Structure formats: C-alpha cells, structure tokens
Amino acid sequence: MDIEEYFTRISYRGSYNKPDLATMSDIFQHHIQAVPFENLSIHCGESIELDLEATYNKIVRKKRGGWCMENNYLLSWVLKTLGYDVTLLGSKVYVAELDAYPDEIDHLLLRVELDGKSYIVDGGFGMAYQLWQPMELISGKDQPQTPGVFRFQEESGTWYLEKVKRKQWVLNPSSSTPQNVENEVCRRIYLFTLQPRDIEEFRGCNAHLQTAPDSLFVTKSICSLQTADGIRALVGWKLTEIKYNYRDNMDLVEIRILADEEIEKTLKEKFNITLDKKFVPVNTSRLSLF
C-alpha cells in the first residue's frame, strides 16, 4: 500500500509533510469527490471484505468506491500514515421513517486529535448527508458547510449529529418521498459515543448489512459521489443530481429514471466506475436516502 498511489487515485497534489487541519481537510475533500459511497458489490455477487489491503486494492487500484467501513478504514490508514492521531468510533444511523436508531452500531467513523482539539472525520456516509469537512467535536455549535449546516448535540455522553435541511427545488418531482421526510427542517443523522473501537468490532455489522433481507444495502443498490457543487446518486434506476444552494438557500434537484441499458454507461461517466461482474440494480425499500 503506497500513499503516493492513493494520492494519485484522489487527484491530490498538495503538500502533506505537516499533519495539520488544512492538509487533512484538503485530502478529505479530494477523497469524497473521487471515491463514491457505494454498495454495488452486494448486487454483483461479490462480498465486501473488512480487510485493509483488500479495501486498498478495491478503491485505489480498481477505482471503485465503498461504504463506511471501507472508506473510513482506508482514511484511517491514510491519516495515520501522515502522522495524525486517529481513533475508530462506532455509531448508530437514524432511520427517519421509524423515528428510531438500531440496537447495534452500524456505522464506522473517525475521531482525530489535532492541536488539542477533537475532530470527527467521516468520509463514508454518502448521499446528501455526507460531511464535506472534518467537524470539530463541540456540542451545540452550528458548523456551516457547502451541503448545509451541521451540528453536534451531546447528552449524557452520547453525541448526536444533525443537519439543517435547505428547501429543495425539484425540477421533476416524484411522489415517492414520504411526507414526514419531505417536511423535515432538521434531520438527525446518527448518534455515537467516544468509546474507542477496534475494526474487529465491525465484522458482525459488515456481514449483517450485506446479507440481512431487510438491510437497506440489500434492498437498495446505491452509488453516490460528491461533486464540486453538490452530489449525484444512482439508487436502483433513479439518478438524482443536486446542486447545493442553487439560489436563496435552496438546493436544485433533478431526477431521472434510467433504462437498464443506460446503467453501465452512467456508472462509468458519472461515477468513474467499471464493474467486473454483472450488476443487477435494486430498489425495493421505501426508506428515503435524501
């Protein structure tokens, strides 16, 4: 595994001789705009391995993406290699339609200690709730980023991440968005504690999420990538492209349903992904990702 090869993969040409916030933020920004959040392996008959070398080969050499346990595990290696103090954390992702969190951790994120401050680095959430910059771990402070205003709330040792949502101007609206989600002003994203985790603690979660019949990742094929001014996402056959803050605190949303024969070309042109095996799109869950 070669840090220079990784930097080529994410088109990073900046300096990295000093482990500071600016360097970490710049590398992070390049990562999320080059490496998709995707679970396509599940829908190609491949297994997702929780192994750093396998993840490196998949993301860096095969130019694929991955989900949280791949993207953030790889980022932890990158940051540690560059001299950052990194700790793995586990979180539980909020399910808006159920107004609930799961019983077990189902998301991996990173805590980085830098110059006496703590930052949350999460390059593996994807969609419209992907952070664009590391967030300082402070409760109750609004931290505006291009996707919107994020903030942490801490209650009795449990931390909650939430995002203030902008209004959306949907060019071709679909009736598939649940009303309670559509009317949200603020979306809870996940909760976590500061208990350090070992990668071994995510093995059960990694296996469950790619095999359980009711898993979001089994019932939806997902590929999303952050762009210079928004995101694009392919969920099943639905391609959604968002431009953030297009006008007057409003995001511009364009939705298109693709035909089967458009899928492979779209993955290549919009996400720079070429798959080795036959991909079967899926979108049978009613859970909203936006």
N, C-alpha and C positions, 0 to 999 in steps of 0.2 A: 504494500500500500504506500503510495507516493503522494505527498501533499501537493507537489507541483502538478501532478496528473489531475488531482481533484480541482485545483485552481483553473486548469485548462477547461475542465468539464463545466465549471460555472462561469467561465469567461472573466475570472478575477485577475486583474493586472496590477492591483495596488500593492503597497508595501505590507509586510507582516512581521517585521523584526521587533515590533513593540506591542505586547498584548494590552491594548487599551480599548476603550469603549468605541471610539471611532472606527478602528480596524474591525472589531467584532461586528459592529452594525453594518459595515460595508460588505463584509463576507456574507453575513446573514441575508442581506438584501439580494446579493447575487445568487445565493443558493435558492431562495424561494422563487426567483424569476427564471431559473434554469431547470430546477428539479421538480417535476409535478408531484402533487399529492395524488396517489392512485393505488387502486387495489385490483388492477387488471389481471394480475397473476391468478387470482382466485377464479376468474372467468375465462382463463386459458388452460385450466387443468394443471397449473403449477402451484407448488406450495411456497409460502413465504417463510423463509428461514430467519431465525433470530440469531444470526451469526455475522459478526462484523466484516469478515473477509468476503462472505457471500453478498452482503449488502453493498460493500465497496464495488465488487465486480458488477453487480446489477446496475447500480446508479452511475458509477463513474465510467466503467468500461463499456457497458451495454447501453448507456444513455437512457436508462429507464428512470421512473420515479419510485415512490414507495409510500407507505403510510407512516404513522408517527414513530413506530418502533424501529423503522428503517431510517427515515430522515433524521430523527433526533439522535439516534445511536451513532450514526455517521457524523453528525455535527459535534457530538461529544468527543469523538476521536480527533476531529479537526481542531477543535478548541484546545484540547489537552496537548496536542502536538505543538501548538503555538504558545503554550505556557500558561493557559488560563486555568483557574481553579473551578472545576466543573463537578456538579453532583446531579445524579439522576433523581427525579421525583416522579411520583405516580399520581394520576388524577382520575376523577370520575366525570364523564361528559354528561351534561344536562340534556334530557330528552324533553323538548318543549311540549310535544303532543301529550305526554304522560305527566308533565309537570313533576318530574322525578329524576333522581340520579340512580345509577346502578348500585348494586350491593358491593361489587368488587371494582378495583381500579381497572380502567380500560384505555388509559392514555398515558404515554410517556412524554415528559418534558424535562427541561434542564434548568438548573439554578447555577448561576455563575457569580462568584465573589470577585469583586474588582474594586480596588481603591477604597476599601472599607464599606462598599455598598453591595447589595444583592440585586441581581437581575434575573428575570425569567426569560429564557430563550426557548422559543417553541417554533420550529420550522416544519412541524408535521401535523398541522390541523387542517389546512387547506380551505377551499371554498371561500366564502365571504367573511369568515371569522378568523382567517389567518393573520397573525401579527405581522407587521412589516418591519418592526424594530424590536430589539430587546426592551423589556419593560422593567423599570425599577420597581422593586418589591416594597411598595408603600401603600397602606390602606387608605382608601377614600380620595385619592388624588386622580383627577382626570388626566389622562395621557393621550392627547390627540395624535393620531397617525393618519396617513392617507385613507385607509379603509373606514375610518370613523374614530370616535372617542372610546378608548378602552380604559378600564379602571379595575383595581383590586378592592375587595372588601374583606376585612379579616374579622372573624367572630370566633372567639374562644379557641384560637389555634388553627382554625380551618379558614383557608383563603378561597375566595370566590373571584373568578374572572368574569367580567361582563362587558358588553359593547353597546353603546348608544347607537341605535339604528337611524339612518337617514331615510327620508321618504324616497320612493322609487318611481321613476317614470318608465313604465313598461310599454315598449312600442307595440308588442303583440301579446297582450295578457292571456294567461292561461287560467282556467278555473280550478287548477289542481292545487293551488296554495291554500292550506287550511286557514280559515278566517282568524282563528286565535293567533296564529303565527304572523299573518299579514298585518294585524293591528298592533303588534308589539312595538313599543317605543325603545325598550332596553331588553337585550337578550342575555340571559345567563349562559355562559359557555361551558365552564367546568369548575369543580372545586378540587382543592388539593391541600395536603399538609406539607410541612417542611421535613418530614421524615425521609432520610436518605434511602434510596432503593438500589438494589443490585439488579443487573439485567436478568438474572435468573428468576427474579420475582415476576417477570413479564411473560415467561414461557407459557403458562396456562392461558393467559389472556390472548397471546398471539395465536395459539391453537384454536381457542374457542371462537374468536372473531372471524376466522376463516372457514369454520365448519358448522357452527350452530345454525339451524334452519331459520331462526328469527334474527340472526345478526344482520345489522344494516349493511355490512360489507358482503354478505352472501346474497341479500335481496336487491342490492343496487351495485351496478358497475360504475365506478367513479374515477374520473380523471380531471383534476383541476390544476391550473397554473396561474400564478400571479403575473400580471403584465406591468408595463411601465405606468399605466394609469388605472388599472382595475384588475379584473380576473376573467378567465374563461373556464368553463367547466362542461364536461360531457358526462351526463348521468343517464345511463341507458342510451336512448337515442336522442335525448334532449340536449342540445347545445345552447348554453346560456353565456352571454358575454355582457359584462358590466363595466361601465366607465364610472369611476368614483367621482362624486362631487361635480357632476357634469354641469349643473347650474343650480344656484340658490339652495345649497345644502341638499341636493337631490342627486341620486345615482341614476344613470341611464341603463336600462336593462333591455336586452334584445334576446329573444328566444326563438330557436328554430328546431324543428323535428327533422332528424336526418333519416334518409333511407339506408337500408343495410349496406348498399354498395358505396355509400359515402363515408362510412365509419373509418375504414383503414386509411383513406386519404386525409381525413380530418385529423386523426391521431398524429399523422406524420407532419402535416402542415401547421397545425395549431399547437401541438404539444411536443413535436420532435421525437415521437415515439414510434418505433417499429417493433412489432411483436414477432417472436419466433414461432408461436403456436396460434391455432385458430382461436379467435376471440368471439365470445357469444355475449352480446350486450344483455343486461338485465335491469329491470326497474319495476319491481313488484311491491316495494314498500311504500306506504303513504307518508312516511316520515319526511319532513321538509329539511333541506340542507341549506336554505337561504334565510 
